[in-house]
């Protein structure tokens, strides 16, 4: 499961909006919001977020044991 709160913090910390990040990932903002709500992204999408947001510890955000 994805730690949504930590992901949102990384998005803001890097000066992105969810809409802008969705565009960078090649998905619509609506699709991005739905994926955030479910806490499920594909591995390619996760890699784009890691690279774009310069996430140093992706395990903490993308592979948590329980949903937040």
Backbone bond lengths (Angstrom), bond angles and torsions (degrees), N, CA, C in turn:
res aa  C-N    CA-C-N  psi(-1)  N-CA   C-N-CA  omega(-1)  CA-C   N-CA-C  phi
1 X - - - 1.447 - - 1.529 110.01 -
2 X 1.299 114.32 156.24 1.461 120.49 -178.29 1.528 110.11 -99.23
3 X 1.324 115.37 137.85 1.458 121.10 174.89 1.525 106.52 -82.99
4 X 1.311 115.68 94.35 1.466 122.68 -174.01 1.521 111.66 -61.08
5 X 1.321 117.70 -42.34 1.466 120.18 -178.62 1.525 111.64 -62.23
6 X 1.320 117.45 -42.36 1.469 120.67 177.99 1.529 111.09 -67.34
7 X 1.328 117.04 -37.87 1.454 120.18 178.08 1.523 110.48 -64.85
8 X 1.319 117.10 -44.80 1.471 120.81 177.84 1.526 110.34 -60.00
9 X 1.316 117.22 -40.53 1.467 121.30 178.97 1.527 110.59 -62.66
10 X 1.327 117.51 -41.46 1.464 121.19 178.47 1.525 111.16 -65.12
11 X 1.313 116.57 -38.66 1.463 120.77 178.62 1.527 109.92 -60.41
12 X 1.325 116.33 -48.79 1.467 121.49 -179.53 1.524 110.68 -66.67
13 X 1.315 116.97 -44.55 1.466 121.96 -178.06 1.536 111.38 -57.47
14 X 1.326 116.34 -32.27 1.452 121.10 -178.87 1.528 113.47 -93.31
15 X 1.327 116.69 8.26 1.462 120.86 175.85 1.515 114.47 74.66
16 X 1.306 117.16 21.36 1.458 121.65 177.86 1.518 110.41 -100.09
17 X 1.313 115.40 162.09 1.457 122.26 166.30 1.527 105.71 -110.95
18 X 1.302 116.08 163.04 1.467 118.75 177.38 1.526 109.70 -63.29
19 X 1.317 117.10 -36.13 1.465 121.75 178.92 1.531 110.76 -63.06
20 X 1.320 116.44 -45.84 1.473 120.73 -179.63 1.530 111.31 -65.95
21 X 1.332 115.95 -40.18 1.460 119.74 178.72 1.525 110.52 -65.90
22 X 1.323 116.76 -39.70 1.472 120.54 177.34 1.522 110.31 -58.48
23 X 1.319 116.74 -44.93 1.464 120.88 179.46 1.527 110.63 -61.34
24 X 1.331 116.54 -42.39 1.470 121.69 178.88 1.534 110.37 -61.56
25 X 1.344 115.99 -33.32 1.456 121.69 -178.61 1.529 112.49 -82.76
26 X 1.347 116.60 -10.48 1.457 120.17 179.81 1.520 114.07 81.30
27 X 1.339 115.95 24.44 1.464 120.29 176.75 1.520 108.64 -125.78
28 X 1.310 116.38 162.70 1.457 119.91 179.58 1.525 109.45 -75.93
29 X 1.329 116.51 154.93 1.475 118.84 175.66 1.530 111.99 -56.45
30 X 1.325 116.66 -38.49 1.471 119.91 179.74 1.526 110.82 -60.90
31 X 1.330 116.01 -45.02 1.467 120.36 178.42 1.516 110.07 -62.18
32 X 1.333 116.64 -41.87 1.462 120.84 178.91 1.528 110.42 -60.11
33 X 1.337 116.73 -47.71 1.462 120.40 -179.07 1.528 111.30 -61.29
34 X 1.337 116.68 -40.03 1.465 119.84 178.50 1.526 111.31 -65.56
35 X 1.328 116.57 -40.32 1.463 120.12 177.97 1.527 110.78 -65.94
36 X 1.332 116.18 -37.98 1.470 119.79 176.85 1.523 109.94 -62.95
37 X 1.320 115.74 -43.63 1.464 120.40 -178.67 1.529 111.21 -61.51
38 X 1.333 116.15 -41.65 1.462 121.14 179.34 1.525 112.10 -79.99
39 X 1.344 115.83 -23.51 1.464 119.90 -178.47 1.516 112.27 75.18
40 X 1.335 116.34 32.09 1.461 120.86 -176.95 1.525 110.04 -132.41
41 X 1.331 115.64 121.87 1.456 122.25 174.40 1.517 108.45 -130.89
42 X 1.329 116.39 153.48 1.453 121.11 175.90 1.521 109.98 -74.37
43 X 1.318 115.76 162.61 1.469 119.97 -177.75 1.526 112.20 -62.89
44 X 1.329 118.34 -36.05 1.467 120.83 176.97 1.523 110.81 -64.89
45 X 1.315 116.11 -40.72 1.469 120.77 179.27 1.523 110.80 -65.99
46 X 1.308 116.51 -40.98 1.465 120.76 177.91 1.521 109.96 -62.16
47 X 1.322 117.18 -42.95 1.467 120.36 -179.94 1.524 111.18 -62.88
48 X 1.321 117.50 -40.25 1.466 120.88 177.16 1.521 110.06 -61.04
49 X 1.328 117.21 -43.51 1.470 120.34 179.76 1.528 110.95 -65.20
50 X 1.318 117.34 -42.20 1.468 121.15 178.68 1.524 110.10 -59.20
51 X 1.319 116.51 -46.80 1.462 121.32 -178.34 1.534 111.90 -69.55
52 X 1.311 116.72 -45.67 1.462 121.78 -176.54 1.520 111.67 -66.84
53 X 1.330 116.28 -41.22 1.463 121.07 -175.37 1.524 112.33 -94.93
54 X 1.334 117.10 4.14 1.468 121.54 179.63 1.529 112.08 50.54
55 X 1.314 115.70 50.05 1.461 121.46 -177.41 1.524 109.19 -78.91
56 X 1.331 115.93 118.63 1.467 121.73 -177.32 1.526 112.72 -78.49
57 X 1.321 116.83 -34.07 1.460 120.86 -176.29 1.535 109.97 -125.10
58 X 1.340 117.39 75.02 1.463 119.59 -176.45 1.530 114.28 -63.98
59 X 1.327 116.72 -26.00 1.467 119.24 179.74 1.525 110.97 -59.29
60 X 1.313 116.34 -38.28 1.473 121.56 -178.44 1.526 111.64 -63.46
61 X 1.322 116.64 -33.29 1.456 120.76 -175.99 1.530 112.05 -94.29
62 X 1.317 116.80 -48.65 1.454 120.22 -169.15 1.529 115.77 -93.97
63 X 1.304 116.28 -10.83 1.468 117.37 -176.52 1.518 112.01 -134.06
64 X 1.337 115.73 48.03 1.455 119.56 177.77 1.522 109.32 -76.29
65 X 1.304 115.68 157.96 1.459 119.97 -176.92 1.523 112.61 -79.10
66 X 1.336 116.52 -29.52 1.455 117.46 179.18 1.510 110.02 -134.62
67 X 1.315 114.92 151.64 1.458 120.82 -176.99 1.519 110.75 -69.01
68 X 1.350 114.76 149.92 1.462 120.10 176.22 1.492 110.16 -117.05
